[in-house]
Amino acid sequence: MNESYRTVDLTHRLESGMPIYPGDRPEPQITTQVGSQYTTSEIQIGSHYGTHLDAPRHFLPGGKTIDEFDIGRFTGPALCLPREYSGAMALDLTIDELEAIRQLQPHWLIVRTGFDRFWGRPEYFQAHPYLSAEFARQLVELKISGIGIDFPSVDAADAADRNYPIHHLLMEHEILILENLTNLTDLPLGKLFTLTALPLKIDADGAPARVVASF
């Protein structure tokens, strides 16, 4: 066994009362019943709760559901892009990052801002960073399979007024969106690692996922 090989869990815990995007229903609820012979739990969650994947159907009525993607789309080489959180601002790719992406050819890009430290606080859904329109266009041009973030949305908190343009652009090109990641400080920088983000196999517009990085 290679003792230097690491696997890092990038997933928030699913639990009753967990943070959910404003307006989402139902309230998350996990109820456990302990019987004399066995224990069972009832789980009530939405398709975009906790660490989850967005499928095109989330914004495109005729788009793919999460179960229509080949299993291979949910795992592959990834590159972590570090950022310092400095308020609700648009994020861009740097020239050096573009060069690294073209050289390393990752399937996934993971944006690490440290914003997951606000998980459970009101500002988590109000003051988060987001992707610029240019960032999203570059993802399409680079043929990236998926983008992962440690904040709640690739769109700005007030994007409903503009019909969520970043989501629409990425979904139109079937770029998977992985939201609400955590523990990204444990990821290596400047080199590829393996990302695995396995959603529930369900006919839906998205699904909670268990996400791990291996390197």
Secondary structure per residue as TSV (DSSP state, phi and psi in degrees):
chain	resnum	aa	ss	phi	psi
A	1	M	-	360.0	133.2
A	2	N	-	-82.1	108.3
A	3	E	T	-71.3	-17.8
A	4	S	T	-84.1	-9.1
A	5	Y	-	-76.2	128.8
A	6	R	-	-119.8	146.6
A	7	T	E	-127.0	123.9
A	8	V	E	-116.0	130.3
A	9	D	E	-82.5	122.5
A	10	L	-	-107.9	22.4
A	11	T	B	-111.5	133.3
A	12	H	-	-73.0	149.1
A	13	R	-	-72.6	132.3
A	14	L	-	-81.9	126.6
A	15	E	-	-158.6	161.9
A	16	S	T	-58.9	137.9
A	17	G	T	75.4	10.0
A	18	M	-	-65.1	158.7
A	19	P	-	-63.1	139.3
A	20	I	-	-136.1	154.0
A	21	Y	-	-59.2	135.6
A	22	P	T	-51.8	127.7
A	23	G	T	95.8	-14.5
A	24	D	-	-68.7	147.6
A	25	R	-	-139.7	152.6
A	26	P	S	-84.2	176.0
A	27	E	-	-66.4	135.9
A	28	P	-	-65.0	133.1
A	29	Q	E	-147.2	125.6
A	30	I	E	-123.5	114.2
A	31	T	E	-115.9	128.6
A	32	T	E	-110.2	133.5
A	33	Q	E	-116.1	119.3
A	34	V	E	-98.6	117.0
A	35	G	-	-105.0	-179.9
A	36	S	S	-73.2	-24.3
A	37	Q	S	-113.7	-29.1
A	38	Y	-	-158.2	164.7
A	39	T	E	-116.6	135.4
A	40	T	E	-131.4	157.3
A	41	S	E	-128.2	145.2
A	42	E	E	-107.2	126.9
A	43	I	E	-115.8	123.8
A	44	Q	E	-121.4	102.4
A	45	I	-	-141.6	159.3
A	46	G	-	-89.9	171.0
A	47	S	T	-74.2	-11.5
A	48	H	T	-123.9	36.1
A	49	Y	S	-96.6	145.6
A	50	G	S	62.0	-152.0
A	51	T	S	-73.2	119.1
A	52	H	E	-149.5	165.4
A	53	L	E	-108.9	136.2
A	54	D	E	-94.4	131.7
A	55	A	-	-102.8	161.5
A	56	P	G	-53.8	-32.0
A	57	R	G	-59.2	-19.1
A	58	H	G	-59.1	-34.7
A	59	F	T	-124.9	-13.8
A	60	L	-	-116.6	114.0
A	61	P	T	-53.6	-33.4
A	62	G	T	-99.0	9.3
A	63	G	S	-75.7	166.6
A	64	K	-	-65.5	146.0
A	65	T	-	-88.7	167.5
A	66	I	G	-64.3	-31.3
A	67	D	G	-77.2	-9.2
A	68	E	G	-86.1	-5.5
A	69	F	S	-86.4	141.4
A	70	D	-	-61.9	143.0
A	71	I	G	-57.3	-27.8
A	72	G	G	-65.5	-20.0
A	73	R	G	-70.5	-16.1
A	74	F	G	-96.2	4.9
A	75	T	E	-145.8	149.5
A	76	G	E	161.5	178.3
A	77	P	E	-67.1	138.1
A	78	A	E	-133.3	156.2
A	79	L	E	-129.1	131.1
A	80	C	E	-93.4	130.8
A	81	L	E	-111.3	111.5
A	82	P	E	-81.1	143.3
A	83	R	-	-139.8	153.6
A	84	E	-	-100.0	123.7
A	85	Y	-	-68.1	127.1
A	86	S	-	-140.7	42.1
A	87	G	S	104.4	-178.4
A	88	A	S	-77.2	84.2
A	89	M	-	-128.5	154.9
A	90	A	E	-74.8	138.9
A	91	L	E	-102.0	140.2
A	92	D	-	-124.1	160.4
A	93	L	-	-85.7	138.8
A	94	T	-	-86.1	165.5
A	95	I	H	-61.2	-40.9
A	96	D	H	-64.5	-38.7
A	97	E	H	-67.0	-41.5
A	98	L	H	-59.6	-41.5
A	99	E	H	-64.3	-43.1
A	100	A	H	-64.6	-40.5
A	101	I	H	-63.9	-43.2
A	102	R	H	-65.7	-33.0
A	103	Q	H	-77.7	-45.8
A	104	L	H	-85.9	-24.6
A	105	Q	-	53.7	56.8
A	106	P	-	-70.8	154.7
A	107	H	S	-83.2	-32.8
A	108	W	E	-120.7	143.3
A	109	L	E	-113.3	133.9
A	110	I	E	-118.5	121.5
A	111	V	E	-98.9	117.3
A	112	R	E	-105.0	111.6
A	113	T	-	-113.5	-14.2
A	114	G	S	81.6	4.9
A	115	F	G	-69.0	-16.1
A	116	D	G	-62.8	-13.9
A	117	R	G	-67.7	-15.3
A	118	F	G	-93.4	4.3
A	119	W	T	-54.0	126.6
A	120	G	T	94.4	-7.8
A	121	R	S	-101.7	154.1
A	122	P	G	-56.3	-36.2
A	123	E	G	-69.4	-11.5
A	124	Y	G	-58.2	-38.6
A	125	F	G	-98.6	3.7
A	126	Q	T	-116.2	-30.0
A	127	A	S	-127.8	31.9
A	128	H	-	-85.0	154.8
A	129	P	-	-69.6	173.5
A	130	Y	E	-158.5	169.0
A	131	L	E	-86.7	139.2
A	132	S	-	-73.1	162.3
A	133	A	H	-62.3	-35.9
A	134	E	H	-67.2	-40.1
A	135	F	H	-57.1	-48.3
A	136	A	H	-62.8	-42.4
A	137	R	H	-63.2	-37.3
A	138	Q	H	-67.9	-33.7
A	139	L	H	-59.8	-40.9
A	140	V	H	-65.7	-48.0
A	141	E	H	-62.8	-34.9
A	142	L	T	-81.5	-5.7
A	143	K	T	59.6	42.5
A	144	I	-	-72.9	137.5
A	145	S	S	-78.2	-34.2
A	146	G	E	-159.4	153.4
A	147	I	E	-122.9	132.6
A	148	G	E	-119.8	141.4
A	149	I	E	-137.4	154.5
A	150	D	S	-102.0	31.8
A	151	F	S	-137.2	174.8
A	152	P	S	-80.3	-17.2
A	153	S	-	-157.9	144.0
A	154	V	S	-72.4	-19.0
A	155	D	S	-93.4	158.8
A	156	A	-	-65.7	159.8
A	157	A	T	-61.7	-26.5
A	158	D	T	-101.9	21.3
A	159	A	G	-71.8	-13.2
A	160	A	G	-58.6	-34.1
A	161	D	G	-64.7	-21.0
A	162	R	G	-113.3	13.9
A	163	N	T	61.8	40.0
A	164	Y	-	48.4	65.9
A	165	P	H	-64.3	-35.2
A	166	I	H	-69.1	-45.4
A	167	H	H	-56.1	-47.3
A	168	H	H	-60.6	-44.8
A	169	L	H	-62.9	-46.6
A	170	L	H	-67.8	-40.7
A	171	M	H	-66.5	-35.3
A	172	E	H	-62.4	-26.2
A	173	H	T	-105.4	14.0
A	174	E	T	55.3	37.6
A	175	I	-	-88.0	117.9
A	176	L	E	-69.0	144.8
A	177	I	E	-118.8	123.7
A	178	L	E	-113.1	111.7
A	179	E	E	-113.3	157.4
A	180	N	S	64.7	46.4
A	181	L	B	-79.0	165.3
A	182	T	-	-148.6	169.3
A	183	N	-	64.1	25.7
A	184	L	G	-72.1	-14.1
A	185	T	G	-65.2	-16.6
A	186	D	G	-85.2	-4.3
A	187	L	S	-82.1	147.9
A	188	P	-	-72.4	153.3
A	189	L	S	-114.1	145.5
A	190	G	S	80.0	2.7
A	191	K	S	-148.0	162.4
A	192	L	-	-77.9	150.6
A	193	F	E	-137.7	171.4
A	194	T	E	-96.7	123.1
A	195	L	E	-104.1	134.1
A	196	T	E	-127.9	120.0
A	197	A	E	-128.3	92.6
A	198	L	E	-98.1	110.0
A	199	P	E	-84.1	165.6
A	200	L	-	-59.3	140.7
A	201	K	-	-83.6	92.7
A	202	I	-	-144.8	143.4
A	203	D	S	-77.4	81.1
A	204	A	S	-152.3	171.4
A	205	D	S	-80.3	1.4
A	206	G	E	171.0	178.2
A	207	A	E	-166.3	146.7
A	208	P	E	-56.0	148.3
A	209	A	E	-137.3	148.6
A	210	R	E	-95.5	120.0
A	211	V	E	-118.6	128.8
A	212	V	E	-134.5	152.3
A	213	A	E	-117.4	139.1
A	214	S	E	-126.5	137.4
A	215	F	-	-161.6	360.0
